[in-house]
Amino acid sequence: MPSSPSPLDRLRPAVLTGRLWSAVLWGTAALLFAGVTLGLGVLTVVGSPPSTASRIVLNVSALALGVLLYGLLGRTLLRRTSADPVRALWRPLLIALGLMLGLYALPVLVGPGFMNPGTGLPEKLSMATVAAGVALVNTVVAALLLLYLRGLVLFRRTRTTLRNWRLMLGGMVVASLSSVALAPHEGTTLVGSLFAVGAFFLLLLNVFRLGWIASLSLRRKLITVAFAVGLVGVLVSLLIRQFTGPGAVQGAFDGMPYFSLFSRSLGDLILFAYGFGILYALAAALSLLFHLPTTRAYAQRTGEIQAFRTLAELSTQVLEPQRLATTIAAAPVDAGLADAAWLALIDPRSGSLAPRVVAATGASVDQATRVADAAALTGDAAEAEAPLVLGAAAADHRVRARPGDGLGSLVILPLTAGGQTYGALFASRAITDGFEADDVGALGTFAGQAALALSHAALFVEALEKERLARELALAREVQQRLLPQSLPDVDGAELAAAEHSASEVCGDYYDIVALGEGCYGLLVADVAGKGAAAAFYMAELKGIVQSTARLTRSPGEFLAGANEALADSLGRKAFISAIYGVLDTQNATFTFARAGHCPVVMARQDGEHWLLRADGLGLGLDHGPLFRRTLHEQVVRLEPGDVFALYTDGLVEARSEGGQEFGYDRLTEVICRHRADSADEVLTAILAEQQGFAGSMEHEDDTTVIVLKWTGLAPDSSDDAPESTSTASSNGEAPFIIRPAFA
């Protein structure tokens, strides 16, 4: 659809619809044609020379008919015409050819035509009718010729080009108006000649509007040349046929076309249109011939631009690596810069830094791998930080091409972005020294864009991988949280509090509190060496061991020995688990524990005494033989009301401040002693707050887990077997605990 209404549509009254306005316009054209034809016929029958006023009326009316037909045909063709040169030339060529064939048949159908030399009118009425018909057909042909060429002249239109086109049309009409008072056989006046010269210069302004030629392919240029030359030949032949021979008016004024006999002014307008068509088609043919040698270079540059644009678009899209690699390898060939191209990339995931050919165009991947040492050439190009050009590729020791491989010259372009080399792009031609400096420059620019696209793709893949891992770790973390106790048991005579903080998505710490029956409870804190998914896996396995074996024994040593044996086949060679497991016996007011290479237990009494309890023992998984059992000791603590115990992982005491100092055992013991009179929950809160305040803005480097146990003591009547006093040893100055081998 046109971007704006045609000039005739702008004149349409508001009360008329589009179809009614078209009917009015076509009716007006018919009336003009009929009026001029009738007037010419009447004057022919009368046989007297027409007055000047009569000639002016007839010529102006005929000229108005020509302008109106151009506008009416343009209303339809403006919606269809385009800057397609083939279509814009072959259609008027066929129309003009049809008119010329009709002119050849005209003398056979109506006989020769003659003009009255005294009046300048047709000799008889039938002659006037023929002149009117020929004039109407020529007017339509001339209008169609201008309209079809309009699409080419206004290719990539600007205000200036549109203005020049309208000035040319106006100049034609004005120059034609200068002859409205002249008879067909009278010479042109000086004023008319001046207007004709002005119109000619306006024609030249539009004749050289040939910007559409550069974008044509060689094939389309050759076809367009043929049509342009054909149009010139047909239009010239058409004019010759109408000025001389049987297709022209015969007699004393031999050499006059029929359309000039109908109207001198309309005839001049038709001649201007034919003249413009001849000049434009001739200029187009010559320009096309001159552009033929540069067609390949232009096509190559166009291909380069398209390749750059495609790669730039692909680099911003979500692409799988193989599709991007295929696009990069195809682009030099598509741009006409190479006969074959292939892409060699470094894939660290393969375990080798040697580049591997992943995509090729114009050759197979196997052939590209065979003909050149991709690793050596990529390394040399990356070290030089510039394209490596081999004018005689077969003579280079890094090239293994065989006769028939079609490898004459080779360019290797390193693909580097952000300081990282991703590989190299190889471009080859079958002839030696096949790459000019501008070819190498274009390939270098393209390689830079390709490296950037690869960098973006790598970052995108990395981001996707991180997102996938994050989702998996979040799911693992959710599952792991379910492995931890969801609530702590209510224990008569004791208070329990526990907390866990992970330094990563998945924690390697584990704690559990298991009711063993008969007033006994098992307390476990463990720390898998390392963190992340592997540590979490061992944590889950330990959870299964606790739930299945803890109730089988009241001995912490027996439990840890059994866990060590159960984990022997699953722990890696460098993996181990530190653990502390204690059994709280509320009936006998004792807390017995064993350490498997774990942090010491912090114990504080109500009177302020405190100890770090360090029973010996190896970490789980460090020994699968008898050494583990020999070194493992149990420590038994006789409880007094107010005793506070802290079981924890090393993430608590190894937390560092902004100055690099560790939180340490002394600070932990001091916090517990300061809050020994508080509840277990309050002691736990104080410990975590102290550690957080000490670390400040420093992130935790390790997981942290803490269990706080506070013994409040059983009510006197809660057990008939409870000891009468639990403080004798302490009041007598004895240690409140004993250490014994776990296995005698």
VENRA-V62048 format. One record per residue. PHI is phi as a letter, one per 30 degrees, with the letter a starting at -180 (none if undefined). OMEGA is omega in whole degrees, 0 to 359 (999 if undefined). NEAR is the number of other ideal C-beta (glycine too) atoms within 8 Angstrom. Layout:
phi:PHI omega:OMEGA near:NEAR
phi:PHI omega:OMEGA near:NEAR
//
This chain:
phi:none omega:179 near:3
phi:d omega:182 near:7
phi:d omega:180 near:3
phi:b omega:181 near:3
phi:d omega:176 near:6
phi:d omega:179 near:10
phi:e omega:179 near:7
phi:d omega:179 near:11
phi:d omega:178 near:10
phi:d omega:180 near:7
phi:d omega:185 near:5
phi:d omega:175 near:9
phi:d omega:184 near:5
phi:d omega:184 near:4
phi:d omega:183 near:3
phi:c omega:174 near:9
phi:d omega:181 near:5
phi:d omega:181 near:8
phi:d omega:179 near:6
phi:d omega:178 near:8
phi:d omega:176 near:13
phi:d omega:179 near:10
phi:d omega:179 near:8
phi:d omega:182 near:9
phi:d omega:179 near:12
phi:d omega:175 near:9
phi:d omega:178 near:8
phi:d omega:179 near:9
phi:d omega:179 near:12
phi:d omega:179 near:8
phi:d omega:178 near:8
phi:d omega:180 near:13
phi:d omega:180 near:11
phi:d omega:181 near:8
phi:d omega:180 near:9
phi:d omega:180 near:15
phi:d omega:179 near:12
phi:d omega:179 near:8
phi:d omega:179 near:12
phi:d omega:179 near:15
phi:d omega:180 near:11
phi:d omega:180 near:8
phi:d omega:178 near:12
phi:d omega:180 near:15
phi:d omega:179 near:7
phi:d omega:176 near:6
phi:i omega:178 near:7
phi:c omega:181 near:6
phi:e omega:180 near:6
phi:d omega:178 near:10
phi:d omega:179 near:6
phi:d omega:179 near:6
phi:d omega:179 near:6
phi:d omega:180 near:10
phi:d omega:182 near:14
phi:d omega:181 near:10
phi:d omega:181 near:9
phi:d omega:182 near:13
phi:d omega:179 near:15
phi:d omega:179 near:11
phi:d omega:179 near:12
phi:d omega:178 near:15
phi:d omega:176 near:16
phi:d omega:177 near:9
phi:d omega:179 near:14
phi:d omega:179 near:14
phi:d omega:181 near:9
phi:d omega:177 near:12
phi:d omega:177 near:12
phi:d omega:180 near:12
phi:d omega:181 near:12
phi:d omega:177 near:13
phi:d omega:179 near:12
phi:d omega:178 near:11
phi:e omega:179 near:12
phi:d omega:186 near:8
phi:d omega:178 near:11
phi:d omega:178 near:10
phi:d omega:187 near:7
phi:b omega:184 near:6
phi:d omega:179 near:9
phi:b omega:181 near:7
phi:d omega:175 near:9
phi:d omega:187 near:7
phi:d omega:181 near:14
phi:d omega:180 near:10
phi:d omega:182 near:9
phi:d omega:182 near:14
phi:c omega:185 near:16
phi:d omega:180 near:8
phi:d omega:176 near:10
phi:d omega:177 near:15
phi:d omega:180 near:12
phi:d omega:180 near:8
phi:d omega:179 near:11
phi:d omega:178 near:14
phi:d omega:177 near:9
phi:d omega:178 near:8
phi:d omega:181 near:12
phi:d omega:177 near:12
phi:d omega:177 near:8
phi:d omega:179 near:9
phi:d omega:177 near:12
phi:d omega:180 near:10
phi:d omega:186 near:8
phi:e omega:181 near:12
phi:d omega:181 near:10
phi:d omega:184 near:4
phi:d omega:186 near:6
phi:c omega:182 near:7
phi:i omega:181 near:5
phi:d omega:179 near:6
phi:c omega:181 near:14
phi:b omega:177 near:10
phi:c omega:177 near:17
phi:d omega:183 near:11
phi:d omega:182 near:9
phi:d omega:185 near:5
phi:c omega:185 near:10
phi:i omega:180 near:12
phi:c omega:176 near:13
phi:e omega:185 near:15
phi:d omega:179 near:10
phi:b omega:187 near:7
phi:d omega:180 near:9
phi:d omega:179 near:7
phi:d omega:178 near:14
phi:d omega:179 near:15
phi:d omega:178 near:10
phi:d omega:179 near:13
phi:d omega:179 near:15
phi:d omega:180 near:13
phi:d omega:180 near:8
phi:d omega:180 near:14
phi:d omega:180 near:17
phi:d omega:180 near:9
phi:d omega:179 near:10
phi:d omega:178 near:14
phi:d omega:179 near:15
phi:d omega:179 near:10
phi:d omega:180 near:12
phi:d omega:179 near:13
phi:d omega:178 near:14
phi:d omega:178 near:13
phi:e omega:180 near:16
phi:d omega:183 near:13
phi:d omega:178 near:13
phi:d omega:179 near:14
phi:d omega:180 near:13
phi:e omega:180 near:10
phi:d omega:179 near:12
phi:d omega:181 near:14
phi:d omega:183 near:11
phi:c omega:175 near:11
phi:d omega:185 near:10
phi:h omega:187 near:4
phi:d omega:171 near:6
phi:b omega:177 near:6
phi:d omega:181 near:5
phi:d omega:181 near:6
phi:d omega:178 near:11
phi:d omega:178 near:10
phi:d omega:180 near:8
phi:d omega:178 near:12
phi:d omega:180 near:12
phi:d omega:176 near:8
phi:d omega:179 near:10
phi:d omega:179 near:14
phi:d omega:178 near:10
phi:d omega:178 near:8
phi:d omega:177 near:13
phi:d omega:182 near:13
phi:d omega:181 near:11
phi:d omega:179 near:11
phi:d omega:178 near:14
phi:d omega:178 near:13
phi:d omega:181 near:10
phi:d omega:181 near:12
phi:c omega:184 near:13
phi:d omega:182 near:12
phi:c omega:185 near:7
phi:c omega:174 near:11
phi:d omega:183 near:7
phi:e omega:186 near:12
phi:c omega:182 near:8
phi:d omega:180 near:7
phi:d omega:181 near:3
phi:d omega:177 near:8
phi:d omega:179 near:9
phi:d omega:179 near:5
phi:d omega:179 near:7
phi:d omega:178 near:12
phi:d omega:179 near:9
phi:d omega:178 near:8
phi:d omega:179 near:12
phi:d omega:178 near:12
phi:d omega:178 near:8
phi:d omega:178 near:11
phi:d omega:180 near:14
phi:d omega:179 near:8
phi:d omega:176 near:8
phi:d omega:174 near:13
phi:d omega:182 near:14
phi:d omega:178 near:9
phi:d omega:182 near:10
phi:c omega:182 near:13
phi:d omega:186 near:10
phi:c omega:173 near:7
phi:d omega:188 near:11
phi:b omega:183 near:9
phi:d omega:181 near:7
phi:d omega:185 near:10
phi:d omega:189 near:13
phi:d omega:186 near:7
phi:d omega:182 near:6
phi:d omega:173 near:13
phi:d omega:181 near:7
phi:e omega:181 near:10
phi:d omega:181 near:6
phi:d omega:176 near:10
phi:d omega:180 near:14
phi:d omega:178 near:9
phi:d omega:181 near:9
phi:d omega:176 near:15
phi:e omega:181 near:11
phi:d omega:180 near:8
phi:d omega:180 near:13
phi:d omega:179 near:14
phi:d omega:178 near:10
phi:d omega:179 near:10
phi:d omega:177 near:14
phi:d omega:182 near:12
phi:d omega:182 near:8
phi:d omega:181 near:12
phi:d omega:178 near:14
phi:d omega:179 near:9
phi:d omega:179 near:9
phi:d omega:180 near:13
phi:d omega:179 near:11
phi:d omega:181 near:9
phi:d omega:183 near:13
phi:d omega:177 near:12
phi:c omega:181 near:9
phi:b omega:175 near:7
phi:i omega:185 near:6
phi:d omega:181 near:8
phi:d omega:180 near:10
phi:c omega:177 near:14
phi:d omega:184 near:13
phi:c omega:174 near:8
phi:j omega:185 near:9
phi:d omega:182 near:5
phi:c omega:177 near:10
phi:e omega:182 near:9
phi:j omega:180 near:7
phi:c omega:178 near:13
phi:d omega:180 near:13
phi:e omega:185 near:16
phi:d omega:176 near:15
phi:d omega:176 near:11
phi:d omega:177 near:16
phi:d omega:178 near:16
phi:a omega:179 near:13
phi:d omega:183 near:14
phi:d omega:178 near:14
phi:d omega:177 near:17
phi:d omega:178 near:15
phi:d omega:180 near:13
phi:d omega:178 near:15
phi:d omega:179 near:14
phi:d omega:176 near:9
phi:d omega:181 near:13
phi:d omega:178 near:13
phi:d omega:179 near:13
phi:d omega:178 near:9
phi:d omega:179 near:15
phi:d omega:180 near:14
phi:d omega:182 near:11
phi:d omega:183 near:11
phi:d omega:179 near:13
phi:d omega:179 near:14
phi:d omega:179 near:10
phi:d omega:179 near:11
phi:d omega:180 near:15
phi:d omega:180 near:12
phi:d omega:180 near:8
phi:d omega:178 near:10
phi:d omega:178 near:14
phi:d omega:179 near:8
phi:d omega:182 near:7
phi:d omega:182 near:13
phi:e omega:181 near:10
phi:d omega:183 near:5
phi:c omega:184 near:7
phi:d omega:182 near:12
phi:d omega:180 near:8
phi:d omega:180 near:7
phi:d omega:179 near:11
phi:d omega:179 near:11
phi:d omega:180 near:11
phi:d omega:177 near:8
phi:d omega:177 near:9
phi:d omega:178 near:12
phi:d omega:181 near:13
phi:d omega:180 near:8
phi:d omega:179 near:10
phi:d omega:178 near:13
phi:d omega:182 near:11
phi:d omega:180 near:8
phi:d omega:181 near:10
phi:d omega:178 near:15
phi:d omega:178 near:10
phi:d omega:181 near:8
phi:d omega:183 near:11
phi:d omega:180 near:12
phi:c omega:183 near:6
phi:c omega:177 near:6
phi:d omega:185 near:3
phi:b omega:170 near:9
phi:d omega:186 near:5
phi:e omega:184 near:9
phi:d omega:179 near:8
phi:d omega:178 near:8
phi:d omega:179 near:14
phi:d omega:179 near:12
phi:d omega:179 near:10
phi:d omega:180 near:11
phi:d omega:181 near:14
phi:d omega:183 near:14
phi:d omega:188 near:11
phi:d omega:179 near:14
phi:e omega:179 near:15
phi:d omega:179 near:13
phi:d omega:180 near:10
phi:d omega:181 near:13
phi:i omega:181 near:9
phi:d omega:184 near:13
phi:a omega:174 near:12
phi:d omega:178 near:9
phi:b omega:179 near:13
phi:a omega:176 near:16
phi:b omega:186 near:14
phi:c omega:176 near:15
phi:c omega:184 near:12
phi:b omega:175 near:12
phi:c omega:180 near:11
phi:c omega:182 near:7
phi:e omega:182 near:6
phi:d omega:180 near:4
phi:d omega:182 near:6
phi:i omega:180 near:4
phi:b omega:178 near:5
phi:c omega:178 near:4
phi:d omega:180 near:7
phi:d omega:181 near:11
phi:b omega:179 near:11
phi:d omega:184 near:12
phi:c omega:180 near:9
phi:a omega:181 near:13
phi:a omega:176 near:14
phi:b omega:184 near:13
phi:i omega:177 near:9
phi:a omega:177 near:10
phi:d omega:178 near:6
phi:d omega:179 near:10
phi:d omega:179 near:6
phi:d omega:179 near:10
phi:d omega:178 near:14
phi:d omega:185 near:9
phi:d omega:191 near:6
phi:d omega:183 near:12
phi:b omega:176 near:13
phi:d omega:186 near:8
phi:d omega:183 near:14
phi:d omega:182 near:8
phi:d omega:182 near:8
phi:d omega:177 near:14
phi:d omega:179 near:16
phi:d omega:180 near:8
phi:d omega:180 near:11
phi:d omega:179 near:14
phi:d omega:179 near:11
phi:d omega:179 near:6
phi:d omega:182 near:8
phi:h omega:181 near:6
phi:a omega:177 near:7
phi:d omega:177 near:12
phi:c omega:185 near:11
phi:c omega:176 near:9
phi:c omega:182 near:11
phi:d omega:176 near:8
phi:c omega:190 near:10
phi:d omega:184 near:15
phi:d omega:181 near:8
phi:d omega:182 near:5
phi:d omega:184 near:9
phi:d omega:179 near:3
phi:d omega:181 near:8
phi:c omega:183 near:14
phi:c omega:183 near:7
phi:d omega:177 near:9
phi:c omega:175 near:6
phi:e omega:182 near:3
phi:j omega:178 near:4
phi:d omega:179 near:8
phi:i omega:181 near:8
phi:c omega:179 near:13
phi:c omega:179 near:13
phi:b omega:187 near:16
phi:b omega:174 near:13
phi:b omega:178 near:16
phi:c omega:184 near:14
phi:c omega:180 near:15
phi:d omega:179 near:14
phi:c omega:184 near:14
phi:b omega:178 near:10
phi:b omega:179 near:11
phi:i omega:180 near:4
phi:i omega:181 near:4
phi:c omega:178 near:7
phi:c omega:182 near:9
phi:c omega:182 near:12
phi:k omega:181 near:12
phi:a omega:175 near:15
phi:c omega:181 near:17
phi:c omega:177 near:16
phi:b omega:184 near:14
phi:b omega:171 near:17
phi:b omega:186 near:10
phi:d omega:182 near:8
phi:c omega:176 near:7
phi:d omega:182 near:8
phi:h omega:185 near:8
phi:d omega:183 near:9
phi:c omega:175 near:12
phi:d omega:182 near:5
phi:d omega:181 near:5
phi:d omega:175 near:6
phi:d omega:179 near:10
phi:d omega:178 near:12
phi:d omega:179 near:8
phi:d omega:178 near:11
phi:d omega:178 near:17
phi:d omega:177 near:11
phi:d omega:180 near:9
phi:d omega:179 near:18
phi:d omega:177 near:13
phi:d omega:178 near:9
phi:d omega:179 near:12
phi:d omega:178 near:13
phi:d omega:178 near:12
phi:d omega:178 near:10
phi:d omega:178 near:14
phi:d omega:178 near:15
phi:d omega:179 near:12
phi:d omega:180 near:10
phi:d omega:179 near:12
phi:d omega:178 near:10
phi:d omega:180 near:8
phi:d omega:178 near:10
phi:d omega:178 near:9
phi:d omega:179 near:8
phi:d omega:178 near:8
phi:d omega:180 near:8
phi:d omega:178 near:8
phi:d omega:179 near:8
phi:d omega:179 near:8
phi:d omega:179 near:8
phi:d omega:179 near:8
phi:d omega:178 near:9
phi:d omega:180 near:8
phi:d omega:180 near:8
phi:d omega:178 near:12
phi:d omega:177 near:9
phi:d omega:178 near:8
phi:d omega:179 near:12
phi:d omega:178 near:12
phi:d omega:178 near:8
phi:d omega:181 near:8
phi:d omega:179 near:13
phi:d omega:179 near:7
phi:d omega:178 near:7
phi:d omega:179 near:9
phi:d omega:179 near:10
phi:e omega:178 near:8
phi:d omega:175 near:4
phi:a omega:181 near:4
phi:c omega:182 near:8
phi:d omega:172 near:8
phi:d omega:185 near:4
phi:c omega:176 near:10
phi:d omega:178 near:8
phi:i omega:181 near:11
phi:b omega:174 near:12
phi:c omega:180 near:11
phi:b omega:174 near:12
phi:b omega:182 near:12
phi:b omega:177 near:13
phi:a omega:179 near:9
phi:b omega:178 near:12
phi:b omega:182 near:10
phi:c omega:176 near:11
phi:d omega:177 near:12
phi:b omega:183 near:9
phi:d omega:181 near:9
phi:c omega:187 near:14
phi:c omega:175 near:15
phi:c omega:177 near:15
phi:d omega:179 near:16
phi:b omega:171 near:16
phi:b omega:179 near:15
phi:a omega:176 near:11
phi:b omega:188 near:14
phi:c omega:174 near:11
phi:d omega:184 near:7
phi:c omega:181 near:11
phi:j omega:178 near:6
phi:h omega:176 near:5
phi:i omega:180 near:8
phi:c omega:180 near:13
phi:b omega:177 near:13
phi:c omega:180 near:16
phi:c omega:182 near:15
phi:b omega:169 near:14
phi:b omega:182 near:15
phi:b omega:181 near:16
phi:b omega:177 near:16
phi:d omega:179 near:16
phi:e omega:184 near:11
phi:j omega:179 near:8
phi:a omega:181 near:12
phi:j omega:189 near:10
phi:d omega:181 near:8
phi:d omega:179 near:10
phi:d omega:180 near:14
phi:d omega:178 near:14
phi:d omega:178 near:8
phi:d omega:177 near:15
phi:d omega:180 near:16
phi:d omega:179 near:10
phi:d omega:178 near:10
phi:d omega:176 near:15
phi:e omega:179 near:11
phi:d omega:179 near:8
phi:d omega:180 near:12
phi:d omega:185 near:13
phi:d omega:185 near:7
phi:c omega:187 near:6
phi:b omega:186 near:11
phi:d omega:184 near:12
phi:d omega:182 near:6
phi:d omega:184 near:5
phi:a omega:174 near:8
phi:c omega:183 near:6
phi:c omega:176 near:10
phi:e omega:180 near:14
phi:d omega:178 near:13
phi:d omega:180 near:9
phi:d omega:182 near:14
phi:d omega:178 near:16
phi:d omega:177 near:13
phi:d omega:178 near:12
phi:d omega:179 near:14
phi:d omega:179 near:14
phi:d omega:181 near:8
phi:d omega:182 near:8
phi:d omega:187 near:15
phi:e omega:184 near:9
phi:d omega:185 near:4
phi:c omega:180 near:6
phi:d omega:177 near:11
phi:d omega:185 near:5
phi:d omega:182 near:3
phi:c omega:182 near:5
phi:c omega:174 near:12
phi:a omega:181 near:11
phi:b omega:171 near:16
phi:c omega:185 near:15
phi:a omega:170 near:17
phi:b omega:182 near:15
phi:b omega:179 near:13
phi:b omega:178 near:14
phi:c omega:176 near:15
phi:c omega:179 near:13
phi:c omega:184 near:12
phi:d omega:181 near:13
phi:d omega:181 near:11
phi:c omega:178 near:7
phi:h omega:177 near:14
phi:b omega:173 near:10
phi:b omega:183 near:14
phi:c omega:182 near:13
phi:b omega:174 near:17
phi:b omega:181 near:18
phi:c omega:173 near:14
phi:c omega:179 near:16
phi:i omega:187 near:11
phi:c omega:179 near:14
phi:d omega:179 near:10
phi:d omega:176 near:9
phi:d omega:175 near:14
phi:c omega:180 near:15
phi:b omega:178 near:13
phi:b omega:179 near:12
phi:c omega:184 near:14
phi:d omega:180 near:9
phi:d omega:177 near:4
phi:j omega:176 near:8
phi:d omega:181 near:7
phi:a omega:182 near:11
phi:b omega:165 near:7
phi:c omega:185 near:10
phi:d omega:189 near:12
phi:b omega:174 near:6
phi:d omega:184 near:11
phi:d omega:175 near:7
phi:l omega:178 near:15
phi:d omega:176 near:11
phi:d omega:178 near:13
phi:d omega:178 near:16
phi:j omega:180 near:11
phi:d omega:178 near:8
phi:b omega:180 near:7
phi:c omega:181 near:7
phi:c omega:184 near:5
phi:d omega:183 near:5
phi:e omega:181 near:8
phi:e omega:182 near:14
phi:d omega:182 near:10
phi:d omega:185 near:7
phi:d omega:186 near:9
phi:d omega:179 near:17
phi:b omega:175 near:13
phi:c omega:178 near:15
phi:b omega:183 near:15
phi:c omega:181 near:11
phi:c omega:174 near:14
phi:d omega:191 near:10
phi:d omega:170 near:11
phi:b omega:178 near:13
phi:e omega:181 near:9
phi:j omega:177 near:11
phi:d omega:179 near:14
phi:b omega:178 near:15
phi:b omega:174 near:14
phi:b omega:173 near:14
phi:c omega:191 near:13
phi:a omega:174 near:14
phi:c omega:186 near:16
phi:d omega:177 near:10
phi:d omega:180 near:16
phi:d omega:186 near:15
phi:d omega:181 near:12
phi:c omega:176 near:10
phi:d omega:186 near:15
phi:c omega:175 near:10
phi:d omega:179 near:10
phi:d omega:177 near:7
phi:d omega:177 near:4
phi:j omega:180 near:5
phi:d omega:177 near:7
phi:d omega:177 near:7
phi:d omega:169 near:15
phi:i omega:182 near:8
phi:d omega:184 near:9
phi:d omega:180 near:6
phi:d omega:179 near:10
phi:d omega:180 near:15
phi:d omega:181 near:12
phi:d omega:178 near:8
phi:d omega:182 near:11
phi:d omega:180 near:15
phi:d omega:181 near:10
phi:d omega:183 near:7
phi:c omega:185 near:10
phi:d omega:180 near:13
phi:d omega:181 near:5
phi:d omega:177 near:7
phi:d omega:180 near:8
phi:d omega:179 near:12
phi:d omega:181 near:9
phi:d omega:176 near:9
phi:d omega:179 near:17
phi:d omega:180 near:13
phi:d omega:180 near:8
phi:d omega:179 near:12
phi:d omega:183 near:15
phi:d omega:179 near:11
phi:d omega:179 near:8
phi:d omega:180 near:11
phi:d omega:180 near:12
phi:d omega:178 near:7
phi:d omega:179 near:7
phi:d omega:183 near:10
phi:d omega:180 near:13
phi:i omega:183 near:7
phi:d omega:180 near:5
phi:d omega:177 near:9
phi:d omega:178 near:5
phi:d omega:179 near:11
phi:d omega:183 near:8
phi:b omega:177 near:11
phi:d omega:181 near:16
phi:b omega:177 near:16
phi:b omega:182 near:17
phi:b omega:167 near:15
phi:c omega:176 near:14
phi:c omega:177 near:16
phi:c omega:175 near:15
phi:b omega:180 near:13
phi:c omega:179 near:15
phi:c omega:179 near:8
phi:i omega:179 near:10
phi:d omega:174 near:11
phi:d omega:186 near:6
phi:e omega:183 near:5
phi:c omega:183 near:4
phi:d omega:179 near:8
phi:a omega:178 near:8
phi:d omega:184 near:3
phi:c omega:183 near:5
phi:d omega:179 near:10
phi:d omega:182 near:6
phi:d omega:181 near:3
phi:b omega:179 near:5
phi:c omega:185 near:10
phi:c omega:183 near:7
phi:d omega:183 near:7
phi:d omega:182 near:9
phi:d omega:183 near:11
phi:d omega:178 near:6
phi:d omega:178 near:6
phi:i omega:178 near:4
phi:d omega:176 near:6
phi:d omega:183 near:5
phi:d omega:183 near:9
phi:b omega:174 near:11
phi:b omega:177 near:6
phi:c omega:182 near:8
phi:b omega:175 near:8
phi:d omega:179 near:7
phi:d omega:181 near:15
phi:b omega:182 near:8
phi:d omega:999 near:2
//
